[in-house]
Amino acid sequence: MTDLRDFEADIDRILTRLERAASFADIVAQRVSGQGIRLDRRSTSPSMHARLHGAALRAWEGSHWIEAASSDLSLAGLEVAADGIERALEAAPVRSDPPGPSSVTDAEASTNPPHPVSELGVEGMIALGKDVLGWATQVPTVRDAIVRIGWSDEERLYLNTAGARTYQRVTRVEGTVVPLAFEDGRVEFDFLGEGGVGGRECLEFLNETRVKEAAESSRSLLSAKAPPTGAMTVILDPGVAGTFAHESFGHGTEADQFVRDRSYLKPILGQVVGPETLTLVDNGAYPGGWGTIYFDDEGNPGQRTVLVQKGRFIGALHDRETAQVLHARPTGNTRRADFLSRPFVRMTNTYIEPGTWTLDELVKEAKNGVLLERATSGIEDPLGGQMQLKVKRGRKIENGVLTDVVTSMALSGKVLDFLKGIRGVSKANDFRIEPGYCGKGHSDIVPAGTGGTYLLSDAIVGPA
């Protein structure tokens, strides 16, 4: 079986050719494959993930980047892309170095799980999916469930004219079950989903106990009450806390927003934004995280970048260009959605680090309010600093005790007010990173993990 390294000699030959025409050039080659299944009581649908195969070529013209892409990794295909770059470079008035430091990293890393999901094959994934469907529909009123299981292998090979060479193969695995509860013409659902970088261990959560818990949760929504409304004390579950960290805060720390003066956070870098119990990071090197990358698309290693440390906003996410402008270092966050897309500053795994509280202590501290569970969406507002998060369900908090289940709701308010209102973060045993996808302007989708533990603060709550 071939991998991208089998094309390396030709890629390096093209890079040498571009080096003669430009002060700096780099090439990112990519290949993606995978399988998945979707099933419910009526149908079973296996699928192959979209197969991508190609390379992005980039050279510094003297004042800006010139890029070309090829879906053909043969020498002839790469030469066509290089021809276009060379023609554009002929008009370049000067040869100058590109902004920021060039990576010189020379390394390889691969997931290599001991038990790859690919060993299951489509038949094995279908068999697991049927087990999950059976467990879910054993719960009264749950007549059906939608089950999805899939994996993808992605290779990226990066070479530049400064001597960097990075090769990575990242294997991502994801599973989801959505139990459907029916009663008197109504349908309600909750969901259970996890994913990460690894192998079959990423699907161990799809067991009888947890699937039935999700099905019972779907059933409970049939009799759930309407959520409370207004300004109140709230607790976010780990998934909702992670969505807040990503959508409401993380996008404002992408330093290309700083350079464009489109981040409400830029003027307060270095200031205290929350209590000492709050530490918020982006971590491309988190073991097994859904958004984990070994190297970014400028050849920098994935790494842990602290954005908020003990309540103080201390860091941002950088590519080479923003690092030059803002006198920083690249943080391993330059990501292309694929070889046909531009590189942008992007998050990896963004989360709030654990604190010292238990969930019971947070509930008692809250006294009255609502626990928000199962994040479904969030809206980014890196310029205005407002937040809106939507969740599938929640629990009322009355006199320091969790009581009634309530239906979907939305949380809103000012991000900085919410941060300053944080009064507690739960312990590491509650910590999890959930899988998701992030678009830069609703396009250029990349895998992004979001997570944390339970988080207590104040916000405005209303129906979703």
N, C-alpha and C positions, 0 to 999 in steps of 0.2 A: 504494500500500500504506500503510495507516494504522500509526501507532505510538502509544504511550501518551500522547505529547504532544498528540494530537488530543482527548484527554479532559481536558486540563489545565484548561480554563476552568471546567468543571463541578466538578472536584476543588477548585479554588481557591475557588469559590463556597461549597462545603460547608465548607471550612476557615474561611472568613470567618464563616460561621454559628456554627461551634463556638467561635470566638474570643470571641463575645459571651457565651457561657455558661461559659467556662473560662479560667483564667489562661494555659493553654498547651494546644495541640493539634497533632497531626501526622497525616499520611496517607501511607501507602506503597501505591502501586499497582504491580501486577505483571502481566506477561504472558510466557508461556513457550510455545515451539513447537520442533519438531525432528523428525528422522527417524533411523531406525536399521535395520540388518539383522543377522540371525543366520543362519549357514549351516553345514552340514556335508555329508557325502557323501549323506545321505538327504533333506535338506530345506533349503529356503531360505525364510526368514520375514522379510519387511519389516515395519516397524512405525512408527507415529507416536508420538512422545513425548507423554505426558500433557499436554493443553493446559490451562494455568491462566490465569485471567483474572479479576482482581478487585482489591479494595483493603482494607487494614486501617486503621481509624480509631481514634485514641487521644486521650484528653483527661485532664488531671490534675484529680482530684476535690478535692484539698486534702490527702489523706493517701495516696492510691493512684491507680493508673491505671484508667480505664474504657475498655474496648475493644469494638469491633464490627467485623464484616467484611461485605463485600458482594461477591457474585460477578457483580454487574451494575454496570458502570461508567457507565451512563447516569445523568443527574441524578436521575431518579425512584428508581433503585436505591440511589444514594448517600444520598438523603434518608431512606430507610427506616432505614439504619444510623445516620445522624445523629439521627433521632428517638429511638432507643433510648438513645444516649449522653445526649441532653438530658434525658430523663426521669430518668435516674440522677443527673444533676448537680443536678436540682432540690432534692434532699435534702442537697446538700453544705453543711455549716455555714459554711465559710469559703472564700475564694479566696486561694490562696497559690501561690507559684512551685514548680515541680517540682524535685526534687533534681538537682544537677549542672548543668553548662553546656549551653545549647542551641546546636546548630550554627547558624551563619549562612552556611554555604558555599553559593555559587551557581555551579554548574559542570555541565558535561556531558562524558561520555566514552563512546566506543563502540569495540568491537574493530575492526570494518571491515577484515577481512583482505583482501589483494589477490586471493586465490584461495579463496573460501569453499567449504567442503565441500558446501554446498547446491547448488552448480553441478554437482556430480557427479550429483545425483539418485539415486533408488533404483537405477536401472540401473547407474550408474557405481560405486556402492558394492558392488553384487553382483558386478560384473566384477572389482573389486579383491579382494573376498573370495574369488572362485574362483581368482584367481592365488595368493593366500596359501595356500589349501587345496592347490593343486597343488604348490607348493614344499614344503610340509610333508610331504606324502605321498610325495614322491620319496625320502625317507630310509627305509632298510630298517626294517621292523617298525612304522613309523608308518602305520597303515591309515586313520586319520581325523583330523580336527581340527575344533574348534569355533572359528568366526571371528565376531567381533562388531565392527561399525563403526557409529558414530553421532555425531550432532552435536545441539546444542541452542542456541537463541537465547533469552536471558532479558533482558527489559527491567524496570527498576524506576525509578519516579518518586517522589521524596520531597519533600514540602512541609511546612513547619511555620509556626507563627504568629510565630516570631522572625525570619522572612525567609529561611530556608534553602530552596533549591531545587536538587535534584540529579537528573539523569537519566543512566542508564547502560544500555548494551546490551552484554552479555557473551556471546560465542560460545565454547562449549566443544566440543572434539572429542576423541573417545576411540576407541581400537582395541585389540583383544585377539585373540590366537590361542592356543589350547590344543591342542597336538599330542598325540594318543593313541597310545601305543606298546603293542603286543600281543605276548605270548609265553607259550606253554604255559598258556593260560587266565588269565594275569595281564594287568592293564592298569596302565600308569603314565603320568603326564603331568607336564610342566612347562608354563610359560606365558610369554608375552611380551606386555606391555601398556604403553601410554603414553597420555598425554592432556595437554591444555593448553588455554589460551585462545588462539585463533587460527583458522587455516584449514587448507588441505590440507597445509601444511608439517608439521602435527602428526601426519600419517600417513606421513611419509617413512620412519619406522623399519620399516614393513611392507614390507621389501624382501627379495629372495631370500636374501641372505647371512644376515641376522638371523633370518629365519623358519626357515631350515635349522639354524641354531645352536640355536634353541629345540627343534626336532624332535630333534636329536642329543642334547640334554639330556634330553628325555623318554625316549629310547632308553637312555641311560646309567643311568637310574633302575631299569631292569629288572634290572641286575646290581649295583646299589649295595649297600653294606654298611650294617649298623645303625650309628647314630651312637654316638659315645662318650658316657659318662654321668659325672656328678659335677661337682665344682668344677674349673674349668680356665680357661685363657686362651682368649679368643674374639675373633674379628674379625667385625664386622657389615658386610654389604655396604650400599651407600647406601640401598636401600629398607628394609632392616631397621633401620638407624640412624634413618631418618626415622620409622618406626613407633614406635621407642623415644621419639624426641623428642616425638611427638604423644601417644601413649597413656600412656606412663609418666611423662613430665614435664609436657607441655603442659597436660593437663587440670587439673593442680594449680595452674597459673598463671591460670586463669580466675577473676577476682576475685569473682564471685558465690559461688564456693566459699570464698574468704577470709571474706566477710561472714557466711556460714553456719557458719564454723568447721569446714569440711569439707575443708581442704587441709593435708596434712602439710608443705607448703612455707611456709605463712604465718609460722610462728615463726622461720624462718631467712632471711627476706628481708634482703638486705644482706650475708649471710655467704658465704664461699668454699665452693663445693660441688664443685669440680673443678679440674683443672690449668689453667694459663694458655693452653694450646692449645685450650680449649673455649669456643666462643661459640655460643649457641643463640638463634634468633630466630623470631618469627612475622612474616610479611611479606605483607600483603594487596596490596602494590604491586609484587610481584615480576613482572617482564615475562614474560607467557606462562604463569605458574604456574597449575596446575589450580584452586587455591583463590583465585586473584586476584579482587579486587573493586575497583571504582573508588571506591565509596562504601559505607558501611555503612547499616543501616536506621534510624539516627538522624541521617543526613546528614553524617557525618564521613568525610573521605577515607580510603581504604585506605592503610596505612602500615607501615613497618618498625618493629617494637617489639623491642628487645633484651631478652631474658629472662635470659640468662646471658652476661656479658661477661668474657672472659679468666678464666673459672672462678668468677666471683662472681655470685651470683643477685641481679639488680638490678631486675627489672621484672615486672609482671603485666599481664594483658589486662583492659580496663575498658570498661563502658558508662557512661552518665551517672550512674547511681545509685551504682555502686561507686566511681566517681571521687569523688563527694561524700563518701562514708563514709570513704574511705581517703586523702583529700587528694591526689588524682592528677588526671590528665586523661583523657578518653575516648581510646581507642587505635584507633578504627575497627574494632572487633570485635563490634558489636551486629548480630546476624544473625537474621532470620526464615527458617525453612525455606520458608515461603510465606505468602501473605496470611491464611491461616486459622490460622497458628501464632503463638505468643508470641515476642517477641524475647528472646534470651539472649546472654550473652557467649560467643562462639565463635571458634575458631581459623580461620585462612585457609590460608597455606602455612607450615608449621612445619618447621624444618630446622636441622641442625648445619652451621655454616659450615666451609669447607675449611681444612685445616691445611697442613703442609709435608712430609709423608711420602709416599713412593710405596708402592703395595701390596706390592711385593717387600720393601721395608724393614720394613713392618709384619709380614709373614710371618716374616722372619728374626728380628725382635724377639720374636715370639710363641714361637718355638722348637717348642713342642708345644701342640696345642689343636685348634680347629676354626673354619673360616670358615662363617658362617651366611648363606645366600642365599635370596632369594625369600620375603619376608614374606607370610604368609597371614592373620594376625590378631594382635590384641593386646588385652589386658584392661586397662582403666583402673582405678586404685585411688588416687584423689586424697586419700582419707582415711588409708589405711594405708601408702602409699609402697612397696608391693610391685609387682613387674613380672612379667608373663608374656607372652612373644612366641612365636609359632609360625611356623616356616619350612618351605618345601617340600623343601629339599635343602641340602647343604653339602659342604665339602671338609675332610678331615683335614689337619692340619698336623703334620708329623713332621720333627724336626731342621731346622726352618726352611725346609721345602719343602712346597708343596701336593701332596697325594697322592690317596688314594681319595675317590671320590664317596660320600656317605652319604645316607641317606633322611631323611625329615622329622623334625624335632626341636623341642623347646621350650626356651626360655631363661628362667630365673627368678632371683629374688634381690631384694635391696633396692635401690631406685633410687639412693639416696645412696651406697651402697657401690660400685655400678657406676660412678657418676660419678667418685668419688674414685680408682677404679682405672684410669681412662683414661690410656693411655700414648702414644697417637699417633692423629692424624687425617690422612687422605690429602689429596692436592692437589686443586685445582679441576678438573682434567681428568676426575676421577672423579665430579664433582657431578651430581646429577640430582634432580628432583622428580617423584614418582609420583602418579598420581591415586587418590583414594579418597573415601569418604563417611563422615561422622561424625554420630552421633545423640547428642542430649543426653538421657541416660537411655533409650537405644535407640529414640528417636523423634525427630521434628523433624530430618530428615536434610538436611545441607548438604554441598556439595562441599568437600573439604579436601585440600590437597596436603601430602605428607610427603617429606622428602628429606635429603640430606647426602652424605657421602663415606664411605670405609671408616674404621672406628673400632675401635681395639684396647683391650680392657679384660679384666675377669675376671667370670665368672658361673657359675651352675649350669646344666648342660645335661642333658637327658634325652629319651627318646622322646616324640613328640607324641601 
